[in-house]
Every structure is written in C-alpha cells, then in structure tokens.
Amino acid sequence: NSFCTLLEATMPPKQAPPPMPDPTRPPADLPAEERYDWQLTMTLARLQRLYRENIRVLEERFHYDVYKPSWFSETIVQKKPFITFLGPFSAGKSTFINYLMQSNYLLTGPQPLTDKFTVIMHGDEITQIPGRVLVADSSQPFRGLNQFGDSFIECFGGLLAPHPILKSVNLIDTPGVLEAAGDVHQRRYDYIKVCRWFIERSDLVFFLFDPTKLDA
C-alpha cells in the first residue's frame, strides 16, 4: 500500500478535459444566420461527450454492443437528419434527388435502374463507397444493417457529393417497391425489414408514385 501511495504521489495529476462551450451563448461576432447551426453543433458535441465519458464505458464493460448495436450510440453518431425516398420502380425517386442536387448524380430512366439502397452524403468530390465500408465504420450509423446479411450489404452503398444541401442532411435512395407480392422472392434479403430500419431512423420520408400507374 505504501508503494502504491508513493507511486501515485510521483505521477502527474490528471488533467480535467477542457470545458465545452455553452451552446446557449454563441460568439458575439457570429452572424445571426449562422447561430442556429452553431448551437446545434455545440449541443450535439456535448451529447457525444456525455455518451463517450459516461454511457459508452458501461456498454463496453457489460459488452452491450457485442450482442446488439446500441440504439443510443447510432443516434448520437448520426449528426445529420435522414431523408428517405420510397416508391415503385421508375416513380421518380432518383430524378427528384438529382433535381435537388441540380446534377445527375444518380442514374435515371424509364426502366428500373436503382437496384440498391444508396446513402448520399456530403464530400469534397464525387466518390462511391461500398456498403461493407459503411457498415464497418464505427463513426457512421449503419452498423445495425449487418443484421440483414451479406446479400443486403451487396445491395447497399454510399455516394459522396459536393453539394451544400448535403452539409445539413443525408439522403437515402431506395430500390423500387415490387409491384407483385410474388416478386419479393426476387430479392435475397428482407426488403420490408430494411425499409423499416431506414424509416425508423428517418426524420422525413417521401413516398413517390406515378399517378398513371395507381393500379400497380
């Protein structure tokens, strides 16, 4: 005990982490139009810090994240809102996203062209990201998609694009809803459960359809 006491006395004192800025008090010289984004960023940073210093420690101690990905962890990591686009084949989902981006980032046409779930995120240049990379990245909120197996991961991917809208939101483009109940067997993963996973984590869901094909 005396040796431990002596050892502790010779060790430098632990430094407390620097205090976080008060999210309710933005810098005085910050333009008014940027104050909301600043407050949002600071609030999320404080939540992340609370999670890392208090909750994550308990998760690791009791191996919570080994058995099931942490819902709270995914929510904290997901800084940007999700907007998901659903609808039948060739209903205009990818076209609408291209319109928002003012660029043809996604393939469009009269025939079904989108055969995978694509997350469109902000990046300095246009870059394709394989689904396996996204679900393995602990800084992204997609680890929970591993539960749907390799067949789904092969139909999942990301796209980085340099558009200012993507600094605030992530867009989810989805394959078309199959028109016939028997067609569900054409997919090697549970399409309905995957859609539910994205919907439950989305802040806004658009359902697009062709008014000339309401009987489909």
N, CA and C atoms as a LAMMPS dump frame, in Angstrom:
ITEM: TIMESTEP
0
ITEM: NUMBER OF ATOMS
648
ITEM: BOX BOUNDS ff ff ff
-5.0000000000000000e+02 5.0000000000000000e+02
-5.0000000000000000e+02 5.0000000000000000e+02
-5.0000000000000000e+02 5.0000000000000000e+02
ITEM: ATOMS id mol type element x y z
1 1 1 N 0.825 -1.201 0
2 1 2 C 0 0 0
3 1 3 C 0.863 1.256 0
4 2 1 N 1.947 1.233 0.793
5 2 2 C 2.822 2.403 0.843
6 2 3 C 3.49 2.644 -0.502
7 3 1 N 3.822 1.527 -1.212
8 3 2 C 4.439 1.681 -2.531
9 3 3 C 3.462 2.322 -3.514
10 4 1 N 2.203 1.88 -3.46
11 4 2 C 1.185 2.448 -4.353
12 4 3 C 0.968 3.924 -4.049
13 5 1 N 0.981 4.252 -2.75
14 5 2 C 0.801 5.65 -2.37
15 5 3 C 1.946 6.504 -2.889
16 6 1 N 3.176 5.97 -2.772
17 6 2 C 4.344 6.695 -3.264
18 6 3 C 4.295 6.847 -4.776
19 7 1 N 3.862 5.775 -5.458
20 7 2 C 3.781 5.82 -6.92
21 7 3 C 2.765 6.856 -7.375
22 8 1 N 1.619 6.888 -6.707
23 8 2 C 0.591 7.858 -7.07
24 8 3 C 1.064 9.281 -6.825
25 9 1 N 1.88 9.459 -5.771
26 9 2 C 2.369 10.801 -5.454
27 9 3 C 3.339 11.316 -6.502
28 10 1 N 4.054 10.397 -7.165
29 10 2 C 5.034 10.818 -8.172
30 10 3 C 4.416 11.008 -9.548
31 11 1 N 3.194 10.522 -9.727
32 11 2 C 2.545 10.65 -11.03
33 11 3 C 1.954 12.044 -11.186
34 12 1 N 2.008 12.586 -12.405
35 12 2 C 1.415 13.913 -12.624
36 12 3 C -0.09 13.859 -12.438
37 13 1 N -0.679 14.912 -11.912
38 13 2 C -2.135 14.909 -11.697
39 13 3 C -2.884 14.832 -13.02
40 14 1 N -4.025 14.161 -12.982
41 14 2 C -4.845 14.047 -14.181
42 14 3 C -5.439 15.406 -14.536
43 15 1 N -5.343 15.724 -15.799
44 15 2 C -5.891 16.992 -16.259
45 15 3 C -7.359 16.814 -16.64
46 16 1 N -8.168 17.711 -16.146
47 16 2 C -9.587 17.668 -16.485
48 16 3 C -9.775 18.072 -17.938
49 17 1 N -10.725 17.455 -18.64
50 17 2 C -10.969 17.841 -20.036
51 17 3 C -11.4 19.292 -20.122
52 18 1 N -11.046 19.966 -21.2
53 18 2 C -11.413 21.382 -21.332
54 18 3 C -12.926 21.551 -21.328
55 19 1 N -13.416 22.614 -20.738
56 19 2 C -14.872 22.821 -20.695
57 19 3 C -15.442 23.041 -22.085
58 20 1 N -16.645 22.525 -22.282
59 20 2 C -17.315 22.706 -23.563
60 20 3 C -17.958 24.087 -23.617
61 21 1 N -17.983 24.701 -24.797
62 21 2 C -18.665 25.999 -24.921
63 21 3 C -20.142 25.87 -24.576
64 22 1 N -20.69 26.914 -24.013
65 22 2 C -22.109 26.935 -23.677
66 22 3 C -22.913 27.066 -24.968
67 23 1 N -23.737 26.032 -25.332
68 23 2 C -24.466 26.085 -26.604
69 23 3 C -25.525 27.17 -26.645
70 24 1 N -25.863 27.737 -25.489
71 24 2 C -26.878 28.795 -25.469
72 24 3 C -26.273 30.174 -25.686
73 25 1 N -24.939 30.242 -25.76
74 25 2 C -24.275 31.537 -25.915
75 25 3 C -23.303 31.503 -27.085
76 26 1 N -23.786 31.731 -28.291
77 26 2 C -22.89 31.755 -29.454
78 26 3 C -21.963 32.959 -29.384
79 27 1 N -20.825 32.899 -30.069
80 27 2 C -19.897 34.036 -30.084
81 27 3 C -20.587 35.313 -30.546
82 28 1 N -20.198 36.414 -29.94
83 28 2 C -20.854 37.686 -30.239
84 28 3 C -20.671 38.107 -31.69
85 29 1 N -19.534 37.715 -32.297
86 29 2 C -19.267 38.139 -33.671
87 29 3 C -19.835 37.173 -34.708
88 30 1 N -20.592 36.152 -34.261
89 30 2 C -21.156 35.177 -35.195
90 30 3 C -22.388 35.772 -35.869
91 31 1 N -22.463 35.714 -37.216
92 31 2 C -23.65 36.241 -37.91
93 31 3 C -24.926 35.554 -37.438
94 32 1 N -26.018 36.292 -37.453
95 32 2 C -27.291 35.772 -36.94
96 32 3 C -27.736 34.525 -37.686
97 33 1 N -27.496 34.459 -39.02
98 33 2 C -27.961 33.316 -39.801
99 33 3 C -27.159 32.042 -39.511
100 34 1 N -26.023 32.17 -38.821
101 34 2 C -25.203 31.005 -38.511
102 34 3 C -25.343 30.551 -37.06
103 35 1 N -26.112 31.275 -36.267
104 35 2 C -26.19 30.958 -34.844
105 35 3 C -26.932 29.646 -34.573
106 36 1 N -27.982 29.377 -35.35
107 36 2 C -28.724 28.128 -35.136
108 36 3 C -27.827 26.921 -35.387
109 37 1 N -27.088 26.931 -36.513
110 37 2 C -26.197 25.816 -36.821
111 37 3 C -25.125 25.671 -35.744
112 38 1 N -24.629 26.789 -35.233
113 38 2 C -23.604 26.74 -34.187
114 38 3 C -24.166 26.105 -32.917
115 39 1 N -25.369 26.517 -32.521
116 39 2 C -25.985 25.959 -31.319
117 39 3 C -26.264 24.47 -31.481
118 40 1 N -26.715 24.069 -32.681
119 40 2 C -26.975 22.655 -32.937
120 40 3 C -25.689 21.846 -32.851
121 41 1 N -24.614 22.356 -33.458
122 41 2 C -23.333 21.65 -33.434
123 41 3 C -22.807 21.515 -32.012
124 42 1 N -22.891 22.577 -31.234
125 42 2 C -22.396 22.542 -29.861
126 42 3 C -23.22 21.599 -28.985
127 43 1 N -24.535 21.589 -29.181
128 43 2 C -25.39 20.692 -28.397
129 43 3 C -25.071 19.235 -28.7
130 44 1 N -24.901 18.913 -29.983
131 44 2 C -24.554 17.544 -30.363
132 44 3 C -23.183 17.155 -29.818
133 45 1 N -22.247 18.1 -29.818
134 45 2 C -20.915 17.813 -29.287
135 45 3 C -20.981 17.494 -27.795
136 46 1 N -21.815 18.221 -27.06
137 46 2 C -21.963 17.949 -25.629
138 46 3 C -22.606 16.583 -25.398
139 47 1 N -23.603 16.241 -26.215
140 47 2 C -24.24 14.929 -26.087
141 47 3 C -23.25 13.81 -26.388
142 48 1 N -22.441 13.998 -27.42
143 48 2 C -21.44 12.989 -27.759
144 48 3 C -20.442 12.807 -26.628
145 49 1 N -20.053 13.907 -26.031
146 49 2 C -19.084 13.823 -24.936
147 49 3 C -19.685 13.103 -23.729
148 50 1 N -20.933 13.41 -23.393
149 50 2 C -21.603 12.711 -22.297
150 50 3 C -21.692 11.216 -22.581
151 51 1 N -21.984 10.883 -23.832
152 51 2 C -22.08 9.47 -24.201
153 51 3 C -20.728 8.772 -24.056
154 52 1 N -19.67 9.38 -24.6
155 52 2 C -18.35 8.748 -24.554
156 52 3 C -17.842 8.587 -23.13
157 53 1 N -18.067 9.59 -22.287
158 53 2 C -17.478 9.583 -20.948
159 53 3 C -18.31 8.825 -19.922
160 54 1 N -19.602 8.624 -20.171
161 54 2 C -20.458 8.008 -19.161
162 54 3 C -21.153 6.732 -19.634
163 55 1 N -21.769 6.779 -20.796
164 55 2 C -22.575 5.64 -21.239
165 55 3 C -21.734 4.598 -21.958
166 56 1 N -20.837 5.047 -22.834
167 56 2 C -20.022 4.106 -23.597
168 56 3 C -19.191 3.218 -22.676
169 57 1 N -18.734 3.759 -21.556
170 57 2 C -17.942 2.983 -20.599
171 57 3 C -18.744 1.792 -20.081
172 58 1 N -20.012 2.02 -19.77
173 58 2 C -20.865 0.935 -19.279
174 58 3 C -21.149 -0.081 -20.386
175 59 1 N -21.349 0.397 -21.608
176 59 2 C -21.593 -0.52 -22.725
177 59 3 C -20.41 -1.462 -22.924
178 60 1 N -19.2 -0.915 -22.869
179 60 2 C -18.015 -1.744 -23.063
180 60 3 C -17.814 -2.699 -21.891
181 61 1 N -18.097 -2.236 -20.685
182 61 2 C -17.892 -3.085 -19.505
183 61 3 C -18.805 -4.298 -19.525
184 62 1 N -20.058 -4.099 -19.93
185 62 2 C -21.027 -5.194 -19.927
186 62 3 C -21.246 -5.785 -21.319
187 63 1 N -20.379 -5.415 -22.282
188 63 2 C -20.397 -5.979 -23.638
189 63 3 C -21.756 -5.8 -24.311
190 64 1 N -22.381 -4.672 -24.054
191 64 2 C -23.703 -4.434 -24.631
192 64 3 C -23.647 -4.365 -26.149
193 65 1 N -22.614 -3.707 -26.694
194 65 2 C -22.542 -3.523 -28.139
195 65 3 C -22.133 -4.791 -28.871
196 66 1 N -21.711 -5.83 -28.138
197 66 2 C -21.356 -7.097 -28.78
198 66 3 C -22.617 -7.844 -29.199
199 67 1 N -23.635 -7.786 -28.35
200 67 2 C -24.857 -8.544 -28.606
201 67 3 C -25.839 -7.789 -29.494
202 68 1 N -25.849 -6.483 -29.375
203 68 2 C -26.777 -5.701 -30.182
204 68 3 C -26.24 -4.285 -30.325
205 69 1 N -26.179 -3.741 -31.554
206 69 2 C -25.702 -2.361 -31.708
207 69 3 C -26.54 -1.409 -30.873
208 70 1 N -25.885 -0.453 -30.256
209 70 2 C -26.565 0.464 -29.356
210 70 3 C -27.411 1.465 -30.127
211 71 1 N -28.708 1.479 -29.845
212 71 2 C -29.589 2.46 -30.476
213 71 3 C -29.136 3.869 -30.124
214 72 1 N -28.747 4.069 -28.862
215 72 2 C -28.326 5.405 -28.448
216 72 3 C -27.034 5.796 -29.148
217 73 1 N -26.137 4.838 -29.292
218 73 2 C -24.874 5.12 -29.962
219 73 3 C -25.116 5.558 -31.399
220 74 1 N -25.99 4.836 -32.123
221 74 2 C -26.261 5.19 -33.511
222 74 3 C -26.892 6.572 -33.604
223 75 1 N -27.766 6.898 -32.651
224 75 2 C -28.422 8.198 -32.681
225 75 3 C -27.431 9.319 -32.44
226 76 1 N -26.491 9.102 -31.515
227 76 2 C -25.505 10.133 -31.224
228 76 3 C -24.577 10.337 -32.411
229 77 1 N -24.167 9.232 -33.043
230 77 2 C -23.254 9.349 -34.182
231 77 3 C -23.929 10.041 -35.355
232 78 1 N -25.215 9.76 -35.535
233 78 2 C -25.932 10.323 -36.673
234 78 3 C -26.199 11.801 -36.423
235 79 1 N -25.319 12.647 -36.895
236 79 2 C -25.444 14.075 -36.644
237 79 3 C -26.481 14.714 -37.558
238 80 1 N -26.571 14.22 -38.79
239 80 2 C -27.447 14.854 -39.768
240 80 3 C -28.779 14.112 -39.869
241 81 1 N -29.846 14.84 -40.16
242 81 2 C -31.141 14.176 -40.379
243 81 3 C -31.09 13.268 -41.605
244 82 1 N -31.912 12.223 -41.576
245 82 2 C -32.072 11.321 -42.71
246 82 3 C -33.36 11.685 -43.447
247 83 1 N -33.289 11.738 -44.772
248 83 2 C -34.479 11.876 -45.61
249 83 3 C -34.496 10.682 -46.555
250 84 1 N -35.532 9.855 -46.445
251 84 2 C -35.618 8.619 -47.222
252 84 3 C -36.679 8.749 -48.303
253 85 1 N -36.363 8.219 -49.487
254 85 2 C -37.273 8.26 -50.632
255 85 3 C -37.713 6.838 -50.962
256 86 1 N -39.029 6.606 -50.927
257 86 2 C -39.605 5.298 -51.226
258 86 3 C -40.595 5.424 -52.374
259 87 1 N -40.88 4.298 -53.025
260 87 2 C -41.868 4.293 -54.092
261 87 3 C -41.607 3.176 -55.075
262 88 1 N -42.526 2.953 -56.018
263 88 2 C -42.35 1.907 -57.029
264 88 3 C -41.181 2.224 -57.962
265 89 1 N -40.844 1.24 -58.806
266 89 2 C -39.827 1.454 -59.823
267 89 3 C -40.237 2.603 -60.746
268 90 1 N -39.253 3.406 -61.144
269 90 2 C -39.451 4.471 -62.135
270 90 3 C -40.536 5.465 -61.717
271 91 1 N -40.641 5.701 -60.408
272 91 2 C -41.618 6.679 -59.918
273 91 3 C -41.019 8.074 -59.817
274 92 1 N -39.699 8.185 -59.974
275 92 2 C -39.066 9.497 -59.939
276 92 3 C -38.239 9.778 -58.701
277 93 1 N -37.913 8.74 -57.928
278 93 2 C -37.137 8.955 -56.703
279 93 3 C -35.751 9.514 -57.014
280 94 1 N -35.017 8.825 -57.874
281 94 2 C -33.666 9.276 -58.221
282 94 3 C -33.706 10.597 -58.984
283 95 1 N -34.721 10.768 -59.831
284 95 2 C -34.864 12.02 -60.576
285 95 3 C -35.086 13.192 -59.632
286 96 1 N -35.9 12.974 -58.606
287 96 2 C -36.17 14.04 -57.638
288 96 3 C -34.906 14.404 -56.865
289 97 1 N -34.126 13.398 -56.489
290 97 2 C -32.869 13.672 -55.781
291 97 3 C -31.913 14.438 -56.689
292 98 1 N -31.825 14.036 -57.955
293 98 2 C -30.979 14.77 -58.9
294 98 3 C -31.439 16.219 -59.042
295 99 1 N -32.755 16.424 -59.013
296 99 2 C -33.285 17.791 -59.105
297 99 3 C -32.857 18.615 -57.891
298 100 1 N -32.931 18.014 -56.713
299 100 2 C -32.493 18.723 -55.511
300 100 3 C -31.013 19.078 -55.592
301 101 1 N -30.222 18.154 -56.128
302 101 2 C -28.778 18.361 -56.212
303 101 3 C -28.375 19.206 -57.419
304 102 1 N -29.338 19.412 -58.346
305 102 2 C -29.05 20.142 -59.583
306 102 3 C -27.897 19.499 -60.356
307 103 1 N -27.861 18.167 -60.314
308 103 2 C -26.828 17.425 -61.039
309 103 3 C -27.27 15.973 -61.15
310 104 1 N -26.818 15.289 -62.192
311 104 2 C -27.214 13.899 -62.417
312 104 3 C -26.276 12.942 -61.682
313 105 1 N -26.35 12.971 -60.353
314 105 2 C -25.524 12.071 -59.554
315 105 3 C -26.016 10.63 -59.652
316 106 1 N -27.337 10.446 -59.818
317 106 2 C -27.934 9.112 -59.843
318 106 3 C -28.468 8.807 -61.232
319 107 1 N -28.371 7.539 -61.639
320 107 2 C -28.887 7.124 -62.937
321 107 3 C -30.41 7.152 -62.923
322 108 1 N -30.995 7.612 -64.021
323 108 2 C -32.452 7.649 -64.15
324 108 3 C -32.844 7.158 -65.534
325 109 1 N -34.112 6.75 -65.67
326 109 2 C -34.602 6.29 -66.961
327 109 3 C -35.961 5.646 -66.82
328 110 1 N -36.61 5.326 -67.953
329 110 2 C -37.946 4.714 -67.906
330 110 3 C -37.933 3.296 -67.355
331 111 1 N -36.773 2.621 -67.44
332 111 2 C -36.662 1.267 -66.912
333 111 3 C -36.044 1.31 -65.512
334 112 1 N -36.308 0.292 -64.676
335 112 2 C -35.718 0.254 -63.333
336 112 3 C -34.192 0.278 -63.396
337 113 1 N -33.586 1.28 -62.748
338 113 2 C -32.134 1.42 -62.768
339 113 3 C -31.522 1.356 -61.371
340 114 1 N -32.309 1.659 -60.347
341 114 2 C -31.797 1.651 -58.981
342 114 3 C -32.053 0.293 -58.349
343 115 1 N -30.987 -0.473 -58.103
344 115 2 C -31.149 -1.8 -57.521
345 115 3 C -30.507 -1.897 -56.149
346 116 1 N -30.181 -0.738 -55.545
347 116 2 C -29.561 -0.776 -54.229
348 116 3 C -29.994 0.422 -53.387
349 117 1 N -29.813 0.278 -52.088
350 117 2 C -30.022 1.391 -51.165
351 117 3 C -28.762 2.253 -51.191
352 118 1 N -28.924 3.532 -51.479
353 118 2 C -27.778 4.432 -51.595
354 118 3 C -27.931 5.6 -50.635
355 119 1 N -26.908 5.822 -49.82
356 119 2 C -26.876 6.966 -48.916
357 119 3 C -26.06 8.067 -49.583
358 120 1 N -26.688 9.216 -49.829
359 120 2 C -25.99 10.338 -50.458
360 120 3 C -25.564 11.302 -49.36
361 121 1 N -24.254 11.48 -49.221
362 121 2 C -23.686 12.298 -48.151
363 121 3 C -22.76 13.358 -48.74
364 122 1 N -22.364 14.295 -47.911
365 122 2 C -21.504 15.377 -48.385
366 122 3 C -20.048 14.923 -48.449
367 123 1 N -19.371 15.35 -49.506
368 123 2 C -17.947 15.091 -49.668
369 123 3 C -17.342 16.127 -50.589
370 124 1 N -16.032 16.234 -50.562
371 124 2 C -15.355 17.239 -51.381
372 124 3 C -15.404 16.908 -52.868
373 125 1 N -15.539 15.629 -53.193
374 125 2 C -15.644 15.218 -54.593
375 125 3 C -16.518 13.976 -54.679
376 126 1 N -17.025 13.704 -55.872
377 126 2 C -17.924 12.562 -56.056
378 126 3 C -17.147 11.265 -55.842
379 127 1 N -17.615 10.474 -54.884
380 127 2 C -16.928 9.234 -54.522
381 127 3 C -17.952 8.163 -54.176
382 128 1 N -17.771 6.979 -54.726
383 128 2 C -18.611 5.835 -54.389
384 128 3 C -18.003 5.099 -53.19
385 129 1 N -18.85 4.706 -52.229
386 129 2 C -18.385 3.998 -51.042
387 129 3 C -19.095 2.649 -50.969
388 130 1 N -18.358 1.542 -50.946
389 130 2 C -19.003 0.223 -50.841
390 130 3 C -19.772 0.084 -49.531
391 131 1 N -20.824 -0.714 -49.574
392 131 2 C -21.631 -0.917 -48.381
393 131 3 C -20.849 -1.521 -47.231
394 132 1 N -19.919 -2.421 -47.531
395 132 2 C -19.129 -3.059 -46.47
396 132 3 C -18.299 -2.038 -45.707
397 133 1 N -17.848 -1.011 -46.407
398 133 2 C -17.068 0.036 -45.744
399 133 3 C -17.958 0.845 -44.809
400 134 1 N -19.172 1.152 -45.248
401 134 2 C -20.08 1.951 -44.433
402 134 3 C -20.497 1.222 -43.157
403 135 1 N -20.853 -0.061 -43.276
404 135 2 C -21.336 -0.785 -42.096
405 135 3 C -20.202 -1.114 -41.131
406 136 1 N -18.954 -1.065 -41.603
407 136 2 C -17.813 -1.345 -40.729
408 136 3 C -17.272 -0.084 -40.065
409 137 1 N -17.713 1.08 -40.521
410 137 2 C -17.214 2.353 -39.999
411 137 3 C -17.977 2.718 -38.728
412 138 1 N -17.291 2.699 -37.588
413 138 2 C -17.949 2.98 -36.31
414 138 3 C -18.38 4.435 -36.183
415 139 1 N -17.868 5.314 -37.047
416 139 2 C -18.264 6.72 -36.987
417 139 3 C -19.553 6.982 -37.763
418 140 1 N -20.061 5.953 -38.452
419 140 2 C -21.293 6.077 -39.218
420 140 3 C -22.4 5.264 -38.543
421 141 1 N -23.659 5.674 -38.697
422 141 2 C -24.763 4.992 -38.004
423 141 3 C -25.354 3.816 -38.773
424 142 1 N -24.503 3.026 -39.454
425 142 2 C -25.026 1.964 -40.306
426 142 3 C -24.623 0.563 -39.853
427 143 1 N -24 0.438 -38.69
428 143 2 C -23.561 -0.888 -38.252
429 143 3 C -24.735 -1.838 -38.037
430 144 1 N -25.889 -1.289 -37.688
431 144 2 C -27.057 -2.127 -37.463
432 144 3 C -27.537 -2.854 -38.701
433 145 1 N -27.094 -2.412 -39.882
434 145 2 C -27.51 -3.066 -41.123
435 145 3 C -26.848 -4.423 -41.316
436 146 1 N -25.838 -4.733 -40.517
437 146 2 C -25.195 -6.046 -40.615
438 146 3 C -26.173 -7.182 -40.36
439 147 1 N -27.231 -6.905 -39.618
440 147 2 C -28.193 -7.95 -39.272
441 147 3 C -28.908 -8.512 -40.5
442 148 1 N -28.88 -7.782 -41.626
443 148 2 C -29.592 -8.231 -42.823
444 148 3 C -28.724 -9.085 -43.743
445 149 1 N -27.48 -9.33 -43.355
446 149 2 C -26.645 -10.292 -44.062
447 149 3 C -25.903 -9.737 -45.268
448 150 1 N -25.032 -10.589 -45.807
449 150 2 C -24.185 -10.192 -46.935
450 150 3 C -24.991 -9.89 -48.189
451 151 1 N -26.114 -10.581 -48.364
452 151 2 C -26.919 -10.348 -49.566
453 151 3 C -27.409 -8.91 -49.625
454 152 1 N -27.75 -8.358 -48.457
455 152 2 C -28.166 -6.958 -48.453
456 152 3 C -26.969 -6.027 -48.596
457 153 1 N -25.866 -6.32 -47.896
458 153 2 C -24.701 -5.431 -47.934
459 153 3 C -24.225 -5.232 -49.372
460 154 1 N -24.379 -6.277 -50.2
461 154 2 C -24.005 -6.146 -51.606
462 154 3 C -24.916 -5.175 -52.349
463 155 1 N -26.1 -4.917 -51.795
464 155 2 C -27.061 -4.005 -52.42
465 155 3 C -27.15 -2.686 -51.654
466 156 1 N -26.088 -2.338 -50.966
467 156 2 C -26.046 -1.111 -50.171
468 156 3 C -24.751 -0.372 -50.476
469 157 1 N -24.823 0.939 -50.526
470 157 2 C -23.619 1.717 -50.811
471 157 3 C -23.826 3.181 -50.483
472 158 1 N -22.76 3.935 -50.6
473 158 2 C -22.81 5.364 -50.32
474 158 3 C -22.281 6.17 -51.484
475 159 1 N -22.683 7.422 -51.539
476 159 2 C -22.222 8.343 -52.571
477 159 3 C -21.908 9.682 -51.917
478 160 1 N -20.662 10.113 -52.035
479 160 2 C -20.273 11.436 -51.56
480 160 3 C -20.402 12.419 -52.71
481 161 1 N -20.976 13.582 -52.434
482 161 2 C -21.166 14.596 -53.47
483 161 3 C -20.968 15.983 -52.863
484 162 1 N -20.347 16.898 -53.611
485 162 2 C -20.047 18.241 -53.087
486 162 3 C -21.2 19.22 -53.262
487 163 1 N -22.315 18.958 -52.587
488 163 2 C -23.45 19.872 -52.684
489 163 3 C -23.766 20.44 -51.304
490 164 1 N -24.039 21.744 -51.2
491 164 2 C -24.262 22.357 -49.874
492 164 3 C -25.444 21.776 -49.11
493 165 1 N -26.472 21.279 -49.801
494 165 2 C -27.614 20.679 -49.101
495 165 3 C -27.157 19.508 -48.233
496 166 1 N -26.172 18.768 -48.734
497 166 2 C -25.716 17.569 -48.035
498 166 3 C -24.898 17.891 -46.791
499 167 1 N -24.59 19.149 -46.569
500 167 2 C -23.935 19.524 -45.317
501 167 3 C -24.916 19.465 -44.15
502 168 1 N -26.214 19.484 -44.47
503 168 2 C -27.242 19.515 -43.429
504 168 3 C -28.042 18.229 -43.326
505 169 1 N -28.125 17.448 -44.42
506 169 2 C -28.94 16.23 -44.409
507 169 3 C -28.239 15.118 -45.184
508 170 1 N -28.632 13.884 -44.902
509 170 2 C -28.248 12.727 -45.706
510 170 3 C -29.495 12.217 -46.42
511 171 1 N -29.365 11.903 -47.698
512 171 2 C -30.49 11.424 -48.496
513 171 3 C -30.352 9.924 -48.733
514 172 1 N -31.476 9.205 -48.663
515 172 2 C -31.481 7.757 -48.868
516 172 3 C -32.313 7.441 -50.098
517 173 1 N -31.656 6.946 -51.151
518 173 2 C -32.356 6.489 -52.346
519 173 3 C -32.546 4.983 -52.231
520 174 1 N -33.745 4.5 -52.568
521 174 2 C -34.066 3.088 -52.358
522 174 3 C -34.491 2.424 -53.66
523 175 1 N -34.349 1.094 -53.745
524 175 2 C -34.889 0.372 -54.905
525 175 3 C -36.409 0.475 -54.92
526 176 1 N -36.989 0.313 -56.084
527 176 2 C -38.432 0.428 -56.191
528 176 3 C -39.173 -0.665 -55.444
529 177 1 N -40.324 -0.299 -54.899
530 177 2 C -41.194 -1.283 -54.259
531 177 3 C -41.69 -2.252 -55.325
532 178 1 N -41.592 -3.537 -55.067
533 178 2 C -42.03 -4.536 -56.039
534 178 3 C -43.546 -4.496 -56.184
535 179 1 N -44.01 -4.59 -57.428
536 179 2 C -45.432 -4.398 -57.703
537 179 3 C -46.276 -5.62 -57.377
538 180 1 N -45.705 -6.803 -57.465
539 180 2 C -46.462 -8.031 -57.198
540 180 3 C -45.924 -8.694 -55.941
541 181 1 N -46.817 -9.261 -55.148
542 181 2 C -46.399 -9.881 -53.891
543 181 3 C -45.417 -11.021 -54.132
544 182 1 N -45.597 -11.758 -55.235
545 182 2 C -44.707 -12.877 -55.515
546 182 3 C -43.31 -12.455 -55.905
547 183 1 N -43.149 -11.182 -56.297
548 183 2 C -41.836 -10.711 -56.724
549 183 3 C -40.863 -10.547 -55.57
550 184 1 N -41.372 -10.629 -54.335
551 184 2 C -40.498 -10.431 -53.182
552 184 3 C -39.376 -11.458 -53.151
553 185 1 N -39.615 -12.635 -53.757
554 185 2 C -38.598 -13.682 -53.757
555 185 3 C -37.45 -13.364 -54.707
556 186 1 N -37.597 -12.331 -55.528
557 186 2 C -36.509 -11.949 -56.414
558 186 3 C -35.361 -11.32 -55.633
559 187 1 N -35.634 -10.84 -54.44
560 187 2 C -34.6 -10.223 -53.615
561 187 3 C -34.114 -11.224 -52.578
562 188 1 N -32.817 -11.211 -52.338
563 188 2 C -32.215 -12.187 -51.426
564 188 3 C -32.124 -11.665 -49.997
565 189 1 N -32.798 -10.565 -49.723
566 189 2 C -32.832 -10.019 -48.367
567 189 3 C -34.256 -9.553 -48.089
568 190 1 N -34.539 -9.255 -46.83
569 190 2 C -35.888 -8.846 -46.438
570 190 3 C -36.058 -7.354 -46.707
571 191 1 N -36.608 -7.043 -47.86
572 191 2 C -36.749 -5.651 -48.294
573 191 3 C -37.608 -4.851 -47.317
574 192 1 N -38.683 -5.439 -46.829
575 192 2 C -39.596 -4.716 -45.941
576 192 3 C -38.901 -4.356 -44.634
577 193 1 N -38.137 -5.291 -44.073
578 193 2 C -37.446 -5.009 -42.815
579 193 3 C -36.355 -3.96 -42.999
580 194 1 N -35.676 -3.994 -44.141
581 194 2 C -34.643 -2.982 -44.402
582 194 3 C -35.285 -1.598 -44.522
583 195 1 N -36.396 -1.518 -45.251
584 195 2 C -37.099 -0.236 -45.373
585 195 3 C -37.543 0.267 -44.003
586 196 1 N -38.03 -0.646 -43.179
587 196 2 C -38.464 -0.252 -41.834
588 196 3 C -37.283 0.285 -41.027
589 197 1 N -36.104 -0.324 -41.189
590 197 2 C -34.91 0.131 -40.47
591 197 3 C -34.602 1.585 -40.824
592 198 1 N -34.654 1.897 -42.115
593 198 2 C -34.363 3.268 -42.537
594 198 3 C -35.478 4.232 -42.12
595 199 1 N -36.725 3.801 -42.242
596 199 2 C -37.849 4.672 -41.897
597 199 3 C -37.807 5.053 -40.422
598 200 1 N -37.506 4.079 -39.556
599 200 2 C -37.478 4.352 -38.12
600 200 3 C -36.39 5.347 -37.744
601 201 1 N -35.375 5.482 -38.579
602 201 2 C -34.273 6.4 -38.293
603 201 3 C -34.341 7.674 -39.131
604 202 1 N -35.378 7.79 -39.93
605 202 2 C -35.508 8.947 -40.813
606 202 3 C -36.288 10.068 -40.136
607 203 1 N -35.903 11.286 -40.445
608 203 2 C -36.623 12.454 -39.953
609 203 3 C -37.737 12.862 -40.918
610 204 1 N -37.614 12.42 -42.175
611 204 2 C -38.624 12.725 -43.184
612 204 3 C -38.605 11.615 -44.223
613 205 1 N -39.795 11.17 -44.638
614 205 2 C -39.911 10.114 -45.644
615 205 3 C -40.795 10.623 -46.778
616 206 1 N -40.275 10.567 -47.996
617 206 2 C -41.056 10.894 -49.186
618 206 3 C -41.465 9.589 -49.866
619 207 1 N -42.754 9.469 -50.179
620 207 2 C -43.227 8.326 -50.965
621 207 3 C -43.686 8.851 -52.313
622 208 1 N -42.963 8.485 -53.365
623 208 2 C -43.266 8.961 -54.708
624 208 3 C -43.951 7.859 -55.506
625 209 1 N -44.891 8.249 -56.352
626 209 2 C -45.581 7.271 -57.192
627 209 3 C -45.99 7.934 -58.494
628 210 1 N -46.256 7.1 -59.49
629 210 2 C -46.7 7.553 -60.804
630 210 3 C -48.227 7.545 -60.812
631 211 1 N -48.886 8.7 -60.948
632 211 2 C -50.356 8.728 -60.897
633 211 3 C -51.015 7.968 -62.042
634 212 1 N -50.253 7.641 -63.089
635 212 2 C -50.831 6.873 -64.196
636 212 3 C -50.759 5.373 -63.948
637 213 1 N -50.127 4.969 -62.813
638 213 2 C -49.987 3.543 -62.518
639 213 3 C -50.482 3.239 -61.106
640 214 1 N -51.609 3.806 -60.755
641 214 2 C -52.125 3.608 -59.407
642 214 3 C -52.623 2.192 -59.176
643 215 1 N -52.831 1.426 -60.245
644 215 2 C -53.3 0.053 -60.084
645 215 3 C -52.15 -0.921 -59.911
646 216 1 N -50.888 -0.426 -59.944
647 216 2 C -49.722 -1.316 -59.838
648 216 3 C -49.554 -1.793 -58.408
